[in-house]
Amino acid sequence: MTDTVESISSMIVQKLLANPKVPRDIDGDSKIVEDLAFDSLAVMNFVMEIEDTLDVSVPLDKLADIRTIHDLAVCLAGLKNGNSP
C-alpha cells in the first residue's frame, strides 16, 4: 500500500468500521470525538493502533490539532513520508 493521504484515510475508516460501536456512515470528514463518540482514552488507543500498523509515532503536539479522520491521515502521511504536515 502506498502511503498517500487517501490510502491511509481509507485504512483508518476500515479499521474503525471493524468496531461495531462505530457509526457505519463515516468518511474522512467525520470528527473523531464528536461523530465517533471517542473519549480521550479511546482516541489514544486508536492512534496507537494506527501508529503500530504504519510504524510511525505521532507527536503529542500534533495530536492536539487532529479533529477529523482526514486530519489524522494527513498527519500520518506526512510522518510516513518524512515530512511534517
Sequence and secondary structure as in RCSB ss.txt:
>XXXX:A:sequence
MTDTVESISSMIVQKLLANPKVPRDIDGDSKIVEDLAFDSLAVMNFVMEIEDTLDVSVPLDKLADIRTIHDLAVC
LAGLKNGNSP
>XXXX:A:secstr
    HHHHHHHHHHHHHTSTTS TT  TT BTTTTT   HHHHHHHHHHHHHHHT    HHHHTT  BHHHHHHH
HHHHHTTS  
